[in-house]
Amino acid sequence: MEDAALRLEQLLFPSIANVAVLSVDVNNETVRIEACCTAAGAVCPGCGDRSSRVPGSYLRIPADSPSAGRRVVLCLRVRRFTCGNPSCDRRTFVEQVSGLTRRFGRWTETRRPVDLLPDREASSLAAWLAERPGIEVVCRDRAPFFAEGAATGAPQAVHVADRWHLWRNLGEAAERSVAQHRGCLRVLVAEPTPRTSPEPTSPEEASSSPWPTGHRFADRIRARHATVHALLEAGHSRRSIGRQLHMTHRTVKSLADAAKPEDLFRGQWHNNRTSVLDEYKPYLDNRWNEGCTAWKLWEETVPLGHKGTYRIVSAYIRKKRTSPQPVTAKPPSPRTVSKWRLSRPETLTEIEQLRLNTVLTQCPELEALTGHVRSFATMLTERQGKRLPQ
């Protein structure tokens, strides 16, 4: 028992003297450590005299950083000393454990860097490890110089990867696998019908298509664009045009730099604009294909978090009904699908869960891989390493 306690002290407080570990309780969520200071006395911070008179003690629980994903609860028994110097303003004081606590501090002073290597060369790491022959475990990432340096400097040590790097590597591999099945994501969106080559149009017709006409904003932009370019062709400078038309230099510059007025259209006429309805379009597509009306769809999306009005849903359904090409949501990207698969199922929204289920239905390979990812995630978070051979 004494050997186990000594080993725990060396592992938990390797650079802190006069600290004894009384007990350690470990479960899946927390590591509870009870410890106390074993120094014979303490120095008064007021006068500097040393005292060994202890009228009492109490538990101090400074916050500490997690260890291997578990929350660390440190219960440190500290003593209150009585200062024997009659001229000292302090009557009592509490001991501080150097390297672990400080006055009024709510966090421990552990988790500090042990050392800093001068470079990222394998030789530097190997030399540092060789000076410390007692190292048994090396936790590293997949950088080649780490692997080479650790193998040379500490050949007896076991190499492990921390959970953060394991999860990151899993995420990168999952995204690559989804990208290989990108075709399964495209089938969620109906293929557009091939377009016939349009007939040449006159400049007047080209200027009014496909952008809206008869709208005050669109017509004003076209008129200002034509006026600025006419003045430029007449030899006026941009500064002169700004004075004549009462425009700022930035406005004149944007109008002059635009080859056609359509390049200046933004907002509701921009093809790539986002909509508050984008997140719910897959759900709307599925339910509309099942025969639901626009009003019914709006009623169903409101409990799902949709903040838009009925008119937005109605306009989207009307466009689907009247458009010569099918109007559907864009397929999710491989990164988005990977994020869904790496998230806990209970943290996904109903829309995200619906879209993920649709993807997995279309691709059995991704469905199988999702099961493997979640099984590995459970093994990783619950520390079931013994299941790895399975």
LINDABEL-V45992 format. One record per pair of residues at least 6 apart in sequence whose C-alpha atoms are under 7 Angstrom apart, sorted by the first residue. I is the first residue (numbers start at 0). J is the second residue. Records with the same first field share a line. If there is no record, write none. Layout:
BEGIN
I=J + J
END
This chain:
BEGIN
4=20
8=19 + 20
15=98
17=36 + 37 + 38
18=34 + 35 + 36 + 37
19=34 + 35 + 36 + 37
20=33 + 34 + 35
21=33 + 34
22=32 + 33
23=31 + 32 + 33
24=30 + 31 + 32
25=31
27=381
28=69 + 70
29=69 + 70 + 71
30=69 + 70 + 71 + 72
31=71 + 72 + 73
32=72 + 73 + 74
33=73 + 74 + 75
34=74 + 75 + 76
35=75 + 76 + 77
36=77
39=51
40=49 + 50 + 51
41=49 + 50 + 51 + 94
42=48 + 49 + 50
43=49 + 82 + 92
45=87 + 89
46=87
50=80 + 81 + 82 + 83
51=80
52=80 + 81
53=78 + 79 + 80 + 81
54=79 + 80 + 81
55=78 + 79
56=76 + 77 + 78 + 79
57=76 + 77 + 78
58=74 + 75 + 76 + 77
59=74 + 75 + 76 + 77
60=73 + 74 + 75
61=73 + 105 + 106 + 107
62=72 + 105 + 106 + 107
63=71 + 106 + 107
64=71
65=71
77=94
78=93 + 94
79=91 + 92 + 93 + 94
80=91 + 92 + 93
81=90 + 91 + 92
82=89 + 90 + 91
95=101 + 102
98=108 + 109
99=107 + 108 + 109
100=107 + 108
116=123
120=144
121=144 + 145 + 147 + 148
122=148
124=148 + 149
125=148 + 149 + 151 + 152
126=152
128=152 + 153
129=152 + 153
134=156
135=155 + 156 + 157
136=156 + 157 + 158
137=156 + 157 + 158 + 159
138=158 + 159 + 160 + 161
139=145 + 159 + 160
140=160 + 164
170=337
173=337
174=333 + 334 + 337
177=333
178=333
183=361 + 362
184=330 + 331 + 358
185=330
187=330
188=327 + 328 + 329 + 330
189=325
191=324 + 325
192=324
211=217
212=218
220=260
221=260
224=254 + 260
227=240 + 254 + 255
228=255
230=240
237=251
238=248
241=247 + 248 + 251
257=263
266=272
275=307
277=328
279=350
280=327 + 328
281=328 + 354
283=296
284=327
293=312 + 313 + 316
294=309
297=309 + 312
303=349
319=325 + 326
336=355
339=355
340=369
359=365 + 366
378=384
END
